Amino acid sequence: MKKIYKLFTVGLLMTIPFLTSCEKEIPNENNDDNPQVETPDEISQFVFEGLKDVYLWYDKVDKFADGYFATNEDYYTYLNNFGTDYEGLFYDLLYEYGSIDKWSWIVDDYEALENSFAGISTSMGYDFRLVRLSESDDIFGYIRYVLPDSPAEGADLERGNLFMEVDGQQLTIDNYRDILINNESYSLSLASITNNVISLTGEVTPVMNAVELQENPVYYSEIMDIGGVSTAYLVYNSFTSNFDTDLNAEFEYYKTQGVQRLILDLRYNGGGSIRTSTYLASMIYGTNTNDIFTKSVWNDKYNDYFIANYGEDYLNYYFKDVISATDETAEVNIASLELSEIYFITTGATASASELVINGLIPYMDVHIIGTNSTGKYVGSITVKDWDEQGNVNPKHKWAMQPITLKLANVDGVSDYVNGLDVDLEATEDYANLLPFGDPDEPLLKAVKDYILGTKSATFSRLVEGVDYEVIADSRDFKPLSKEMYLEGDFPFLK
């Protein structure tokens, strides 16, 4: 009888049995009959055992090696030393956290996490970046986009607004988390840049109160003529599977309008569902279900398990011809443009599932990348909950882990792009003057047009000319799934 943990891959239900025995186990065979150290609590054991089993780099972590703990007491003592600091335990067990593993994390409330799978969060409804000027603790923010029907839209905020104060208090490196990130009711004091000086305008927004919002990632769409070719321009902000049919409907419209070229703007897209990535790639390239879109690589235990039970092809993901039915939607045929070339807009915020689409399409079509190098996240995760042998979640706690469990490569085996995907043309946004999406003079869109027409070689800009600045954070950095890549669907071997 095996101990079964049910793993939710960020947003989807993916079930995998731990390949260990059914009882909570110590990681060595030198069992003491009467250990003198108190048995660790269930959460500590869940964290240790779960990571040891599914973590991509488990074999790089010395504490997971057989015989590392000489006795049960040594193992118990290690876990007990962390007390209820389960985050501390989790991060202590990661492989070179911050350099190799920059993405695994743990949460104490999986219910809030599951809402984020569907793009649901409590917020004011605007995406922003925070910047610190050199030799100053003061910071300010600029708004990158605003969600429709949100408190931010109600306060007349829009893309390009700058702000310096929250409830009349200057944002600083020390207070921004408390007064902005963790605050669900506030007003903003807006600012402007004149002669390279950032100052308040005197305009203060009404007080905004955060509400629960579900963001449709299909943010902006337009068909334009570039050099006599009908070209679709799509701003797509996350791979949220709840909106797969909305995305497909947009491509269906492109087909009816005779679109022959696509500019896909992923500048703020931190990733999401691998299944949605596969659908989007199929909408772009084609629906040949015999072509491999991406290949997955797990740790040696799971690679061996999958191959032994289902064959090597089980680890491959193919282009799709339909969007599978869900509880809310019926099966839908994928509307594919069957393009031979595509233009991507990327920045350092373009991550994981966004990079997966780009990398997966490179072997099949002419891929052009304009902007700056992407994040370089070629690995994916699953959500590990504490389930028992009967498939019931442990009612005593809501802790769940999101460890890195697999990496992905394209059909040619290309992966490990640790420095991000290289661009064909480097271009940046003008943060001091963020023009609306679709504006012909918006720098990144203009750079793509110039690249297509061969009229200009590069586009560069700075926030404030001659002033050094440092990016502190994006609003997405404080959302659980801002730069995740995850699987969806049920693994069949538990049925």
SULUR-V109888 format. One record per run of one state. SS is the DSSP state (H for helix, E for strand, L for the rest). FROM is the first residue (numbers start at 1). TO is the last residue. If there is no record, write none. Layout:
((SS	FROM	TO) (SS	FROM	TO))
This chain:
((L	1	1) (E	2	9) (L	10	11) (E	12	21) (L	22	41) (H	42	54) (L	55	57) (H	58	60) (L	61	61) (H	62	64) (L	65	71) (H	72	80) (L	81	85) (H	86	92) (L	93	96) (E	97	97) (L	98	100) (E	101	101) (L	102	104) (E	105	107) (L	108	109) (H	110	117) (L	118	119) (E	120	123) (L	124	125) (E	126	133) (L	134	137) (E	138	146) (L	147	150) (H	151	154) (L	155	161) (E	162	166) (L	167	168) (E	169	170) (L	171	171) (E	172	172) (L	173	175) (H	176	181) (L	182	184) (E	185	186) (L	187	187) (E	188	194) (L	195	196) (E	197	204) (L	205	207) (E	208	209) (L	210	210) (E	211	214) (L	215	217) (E	218	226) (L	227	228) (E	229	236) (L	237	238) (E	239	239) (L	240	240) (H	241	256) (L	257	260) (E	261	265) (L	266	271) (E	272	273) (H	274	284) (L	285	291) (E	292	297) (L	298	299) (H	300	310) (L	311	311) (H	312	315) (E	316	318) (L	319	321) (E	322	323) (L	324	331) (E	332	333) (L	334	340) (E	341	346) (L	347	352) (H	353	362) (L	363	365) (E	366	371) (L	372	378) (E	379	381) (L	382	382) (E	383	384) (L	385	386) (E	387	387) (L	388	392) (E	393	393) (L	394	399) (E	400	402) (L	403	403) (E	404	409) (L	410	424) (E	425	427) (L	428	442) (H	443	453) (L	454	458) (E	459	459) (L	460	468) (E	469	474) (H	475	478) (L	479	484) (E	485	486) (L	487	491) (H	492	494) (L	495	495))
